[in-house]
Each structure stands twice: as structure tokens, then as C-alpha cells.
Amino acid sequence: KVVVGTGWAAAPGAAPAQLERLTARFEEDIVSAGASLIGEIAISNLVDAGERTAIRAAAAAQQKVRARNPEKLAPPVLLSLAADCGPGPADFGRLGSAAEDAIQTFLAAAEAEAAEASSTAPELWIAGLVEAAPGVHLGLAGLEAAVSTCAKLLANGRVGLVVAANLRGPGRSVVAFCVAELCRRGLAGQVMLTAGVSFRTDLLQYGGDGYAAAHAHLVPLLLEAGTSPEDLERLTASNALSSLAWYVRPPPPPKTKRPRWPCDGPCGKTYSAKREPFTRLGFKYCSMACLNAHRDELDKDKDGEGGNNDGGGGRRARVGGGTGWGVSVSS
């Protein structure tokens, strides 16, 4: 199975007037193009007007799709922090504040649509925050503060964190520490591990970790940190599946009858419009045999009452006028 997203990198300074157009685009991608999630929507560490417009449009499209869904479920929205984090704890805090700003923008827009929700899975996922921690000189106290920043974002059950596993060196241990601490705080249901494959160089054949990066690198570290098998199953499988459980296969389109034409010969069969008929004097035939048989039928009683020559009307004529068959046709 392949999960397709709508994708959107907001242009800086996008006008609020684009909100309805973006909403329609997201909704169209979900309803007609078969996308399963809204995103990835890139946001910076200073959420600007264009990014807010994209977030509001994603929230509005999500609720419109929810209103159509018989179970009142909706596709998840994925926001990606596409900004480099500075080396200090304050820099990580600013990145967390940007994520919090984006979350509040999303929740306010979703509540404005006032659609009834029935999902228990996160509907807004934030990527790129936990992975920024290894680049910050935090120390143990700073790491715990980073975990607290992430946990604060997860205070709302509709929000989740996506953690990419394709990190190198000690960065994996830092990310594993943050994820394990979030699990200890009972937030395993709101964290999702991904392979983080974004470029060709992330694939195994080009030297990357491939799609098994989470199981190959993070899962062993999480087991060493005491993460339970149940939490690992949530991190690597069920959280993603529950977020995609909103999808309901649309009913197949009604079958339309293909146009057919009847043979005017004695066979009485009908044929697909794709098949070219033999035509003669306004009649259609499937074969020369039917054409000849029908001609003989029309000619055999042309002088009788009501026959083909009766007043020029023609026993089976399509239009007025005389013919060599004794059948009326146009001149």
C-alpha cells in the first residue's frame, strides 16, 4: 500500500484571500485524487502569514471531509518544521514555540468549522521537532526540558509527534531518550516513528538506512531504555494505522449501459456502438447476409396491400421517397 499526501510548501506572505482556494485544493486532493493525509505542510520557526493560511486551509479541508464521512472521521494533517535549530536550549525552545503557534492556529481554525469529531487518534502530526534535539547542546537538564516541551504540545490528544529514525551517530541516542521519556509519561499513543526517507540518498542502495531505519536503529535503543513491547507496537504501527482509519472506500460509480444499435435484419440482435454496421437506405445490418435477407423480405410483397409500393409509403420505410428496393427513402 502507498499512502499519498496532498503536499504543500506555503509561499512566504501568502495572502489570506488564498484561504478558500487552498481549502478547495486540499479537499479536492483528498476526495478526488485519493490522498490519505493533508500535508506535508512546511512551517518555519517563525510562522508567517502564508504558513498560517496553509494551516487554516488544511484545518478547514479536514473538517469538510469529516462532514462527508459517515463515521465523522477525518484525514490527518502533517506539519513539518523545516527550520534549522540553533545550538542552544533557547533555540530549541523557540522551535517548540513555533510548533505550539502552529497547533493553536490549527485548533482555532478546526473549531471554527464546528464539525463533530469522533476519532480518538491524533489528527494533527508535527514532524521535525524531536529530531532537532541532537543538534542542540542541551545536557541532561536540557534534554529533560526538551522532553517537557514536547510533552506540553501533546497535552491536547488531537496532536501527535512524528519522529524520523534516519539519524546518524549519537543523534539516535538523543532521539531514543526523548521518545522513551515520552512513553514513560504515557504519551506513546501520540508518537509515531518513521523511516524518514525523503531523498534517494536515504535508500539502502544509495548508502542510506532505507525504510527499516526505525526497526534497525531506534527500536533496539528504546528496548534498552525500558520501553514496553506494547508501546513499541504503537510507535511503529498502530498509531499510523489508526490515523489512517478514517478512509472509507467510495461506492463504485453506477454502471452505464453502453450504446448499442439493433440489426434491422432477421437476426434481431443488438451490437455495440463500437462495431460499424452495414448501412443501406437508412437501415443498419450486422452482415451482408442480414442485408440481403431483409432486402428479399421487403421486395417479396411490394405490390400487395400495405406493401412497399402501396401509395409510395413503404411497408418499413424510414423516410419518404421511392427506391429500387420498393422502400421509401429520402432523395
Secondary structure, 3 states (H helix, E strand, C coil): CCCCECCEECCCCCCHHHHHHHHHHHHHHHHCCCCCEEEEEEECCCCCHHHHHHHHHHHHHHHHHHHHCCCCCCCCEEEEECCCCCCCHHHHHHHHHHHHHHHHHHHHHHHHHCCCCCCCCCCEEEECCHHHHHHCCCHHHHHHHHHHHHHHHCCCCCEEEEEECCCCCCHHHHHHHHHHHHHHCCCHHHEEEECCCCCHHHCHHHCCCHHHHHHHHHHHHHHHCCCCHHHHHHHHHHHHHHHCCCCCCCCCCCCCCCCEEECCCCCCCEEECCCCCEEECCEEECCHHHHHHHHHHHHCCCCCCCCCCCCCCCCCCCCCCCCCCCCCCCC
